[in-house]
C-alpha cells in the first residue's frame, strides 16, 4: 500500500523555510534576503508562530528574569517572571 502523495505549493515551502530560518536564530533581515521578501510585513505573514514557539519564548524570559540584576538595572525596577497562559 502506498502513502498518499502530498502536494506542497510554493507558499507552503516558503513558509516552512522561513520558520526554519527564524527557529535556527537567523535574523529577520538575513532571512528576508534569503527568502526574497522585500518588506517586513509580507515576511511576517509567512512567519507563523504556534504554542511551542510561545513556550520557548516564555522559557527564555524566565531564564532572563533569574539572572542577577546589574546595579543600574536595579534602579529601573525589578524583573518579574513571565506568566504562562493556562
Secondary structure as the mmCIF struct_conf table of DSSP 4:
data_model
#
loop_
_struct_conf.conf_type_id
_struct_conf.id
_struct_conf.beg_label_comp_id
_struct_conf.beg_label_asym_id
_struct_conf.beg_label_seq_id
_struct_conf.end_label_comp_id
_struct_conf.end_label_asym_id
_struct_conf.end_label_seq_id
HELX_LH_PP_P HELX_LH_PP_P1 UNK A 2 UNK A 5
HELX_RH_AL_P HELX_RH_AL_P1 UNK A 10 UNK A 23
TURN_TY1_P TURN_TY1_P1 UNK A 24 UNK A 25
HELX_RH_AL_P HELX_RH_AL_P2 UNK A 28 UNK A 35
TURN_TY1_P TURN_TY1_P2 UNK A 36 UNK A 36
BEND BEND1 UNK A 39 UNK A 39
HELX_RH_AL_P HELX_RH_AL_P3 UNK A 40 UNK A 46
HELX_RH_AL_P HELX_RH_AL_P4 UNK A 51 UNK A 66
BEND BEND2 UNK A 67 UNK A 67
HELX_LH_PP_P HELX_LH_PP_P2 UNK A 68 UNK A 70
HELX_RH_AL_P HELX_RH_AL_P5 UNK A 71 UNK A 76
HELX_LH_PP_P HELX_LH_PP_P3 UNK A 81 UNK A 85
#
